[in-house]
C-alpha cells in the first residue's frame, strides 16, 4: 500500500470543496475561502492544502495554516473514506511530515466539543495539552459551540 500527502489535483480539489460545502458538515468544518485554497495551491509559505492518498486514491485532506511559524495549525482535516482507519493513518503521516521540519515545535488544532470521532482520533494519536474553550466558534448553521484546542509535540517523532 502506497500512501502519502500530496498537492491535490483539480478533481481532488473539487471533492474537497464539495465536502466543505456539504451542509452535513457545517457544524464540524469551516469553508476555507477559495482565495486561500488557491494561495495554498500556488505555494504560499504560510498555508498548505494536501490530500492523503492510499494506492493513488485521495481518502483525506488537510488545510494547514501558520506554516511560517514554529506552531503549524491543522486548520481543517476531513476524511472522505470513513470507518476504514484512513483518518488515523493520515493524521499520523501528517504529524510525521510536520516533524521533518526542524523548526516546528508542535502541531495544533481546534475540535468541536461533542464531535466524538475526531476527539477520539486526536487523543489516540497523542494530541494532548487540551484547552477547553467555551463558546469558541459559531458554526455555519448558526450554533455557538465549545471547542478544544489540542497540541501534538513533534519532538516525540524526532
C-alpha positions in Angstrom: 0.0 0.0 0.0 1.5 3.4 -1.1 0.3 6.4 0.9 1.4 10.0 1.4 0.4 13.6 1.5 0.3 15.4 -1.9 -0.9 18.6 -3.5 -4.4 17.9 -4.8 -5.3 17.5 -8.4 -8.2 19.6 -9.8 -10.6 16.6 -9.3 -9.4 16.2 -5.7 -9.8 19.9 -5.1 -13.4 19.7 -6.4 -14.0 16.9 -3.9 -12.6 18.9 -1.1 -14.7 21.9 -1.9 -17.8 19.7 -2.2 -17.2 18.3 1.3 -16.7 21.8 2.7 -19.9 23.0 1.0 -21.9 20.0 2.3 -24.5 21.2 4.9 -23.9 17.9 6.8 -20.5 19.2 7.9 -21.5 22.8 8.7 -21.1 22.2 12.4 -17.8 20.4 12.1 -15.6 22.0 9.4 -15.3 25.5 8.0 -15.5 26.6 4.4 -12.0 27.7 3.5 -12.3 30.7 1.2 -11.4 29.9 -2.4 -8.7 32.6 -2.4 -7.0 30.7 0.5 -7.3 27.4 -1.3 -5.7 29.0 -4.4 -2.9 30.6 -2.3 -2.1 27.2 -0.8 -2.0 25.6 -4.2 0.2 28.4 -5.5 2.8 27.6 -2.8 2.2 30.2 -0.2 4.7 29.8 2.6 2.2 30.2 5.4 -0.6 27.8 4.2 -0.9 24.4 2.6 -3.6 22.2 1.1 -2.8 18.5 0.8 -4.6 15.2 0.1 -3.7 11.9 1.7 -3.7 9.2 -0.9 -3.8 5.4 -0.4 -2.9 3.5 -3.5 -3.4 6.6 -5.6 -6.9 7.4 -4.2 -7.5 10.5 -2.1 -9.0 9.5 1.2 -8.5 12.6 3.4 -7.4 16.2 3.1 -5.7 18.8 5.4 -5.7 22.6 5.2 -2.8 23.9 7.2 -2.1 27.5 8.4 0.6 29.2 10.4 3.2 27.2 8.4 5.7 30.1 8.5 5.8 29.8 12.3 7.1 27.2 14.8 3.5 26.1 15.5 1.7 24.9 12.4 -2.0 24.7 12.7 -4.2 21.9 11.3 -7.0 24.2 10.3 -9.2 21.7 8.5 -9.0 18.0 8.4 -11.5 15.6 6.9 -11.7 12.0 5.8 -13.6 11.1 2.6 -13.5 7.4 3.3 -14.7 6.9 6.9 -14.6 3.8 9.0 -11.6 2.2 7.3 -8.8 3.6 9.5 -7.7 6.2 7.0 -8.1 9.1 9.4 -5.7 7.7 11.9 -3.2 6.8 9.2 -3.5 10.2 7.5 -3.1 12.1 10.7 -0.1 10.1 11.8 1.5 10.6 8.4 0.8 14.4 8.7 2.5 14.6 12.1 5.5 12.7 10.6 5.5 15.2 7.7 5.5 18.2 10.1 8.2 16.6 12.3 10.5 16.7 9.3 10.7 20.5 9.6 13.2 21.0 12.4 11.8 24.5 13.4 8.3 23.1 14.0 7.6 22.5 17.7 4.0 21.5 17.9 1.1 20.7 15.6 -2.1 22.1 16.9 -5.8 22.3 16.1 -9.3 23.1 17.3 -12.0 20.5 17.5 -15.7 21.0 18.4 -16.7 19.6 21.8 -19.1 16.7 21.3 -17.6 15.7 17.9 -16.5 12.4 19.4 -14.9 10.6 16.5 -12.3 13.3 15.8 -11.7 13.9 19.6 -11.1 10.2 20.0 -8.8 10.1 16.9 -6.7 13.0 18.1 -6.4 11.7 21.6 -5.4 8.2 20.3 -2.5 9.7 18.4 -1.2 11.6 21.3 -2.7 15.1 20.9 -2.9 16.4 24.4 -2.4 19.6 26.4 -6.1 20.2 25.8 -7.5 23.6 26.5 -11.3 23.8 26.8 -12.7 26.9 25.1 -16.3 27.6 25.9 -18.5 29.3 23.2 -15.4 29.5 21.0 -16.9 29.1 17.5 -20.1 29.9 15.6 -20.8 27.2 13.1 -22.2 27.9 9.6 -25.6 26.6 10.7 -25.6 29.3 13.4 -24.8 27.2 16.5 -22.3 28.6 19.0 -20.2 25.7 20.2 -17.5 24.9 22.6 -14.1 23.8 21.3 -10.9 22.1 22.5 -7.5 23.3 21.5 -5.2 20.3 21.2 -1.5 20.1 20.7 0.9 17.4 19.4 4.5 17.7 20.4 6.5 17.0 17.3 9.7 16.2 19.2 8.0 12.8 20.0 8.6 11.8 16.4 12.2 13.0 16.2 
